[in-house]
Amino acid sequence: MIDLNSTLDELNNFNDNTLMSQLGIEYLEIADGFVKAKMPVDHRTMQPMGILHGGASLALAETIGSMGSALMVDLSKFDVRGASISANHVGSIREGFVYGNAKLVHKGKYTHVWDIVITDENERRISISRLTNMIIKK
């Protein structure tokens, strides 16, 4: 079980053998209503033109927003499912890391809404996303 008392190592190990581990996503910070992670810009996350693929940005955004929701619910009683995600890609990057910061903007009984900003190492915006998660009784 993961929750807000989980260590970063536990959260990162939770993603072993998943898309998140394939993309090199690593959680850096968690708090109630906040998750920060980084992802490399390399052969796994680039598009053929040599820049970060927008789909990789969306995968990072959905990963951290969904983890944020998972940390706030009892996963023995509820599942977290992404219902909608949208993004505006406002910058590009060719190398290094991107950092995703997810902030909760709505916590309802059955929906959570997250704003996610992805930046480069100099805090220049690369992508801005909004994610809606459904909280479903098991």
PyMOL commands that set and color helices and strands:
alter all, ss='L'
color gray80, all
select helices_A, chain A and resi 8-14+19-23+54-72
alter helices_A, ss='H'
color red, helices_A
select strands_A, chain A and resi 26-31+34-41+78-89+96-107+111-119+125-137
alter strands_A, ss='S'
color yellow, strands_A
deselect
rebuild
show_as cartoon
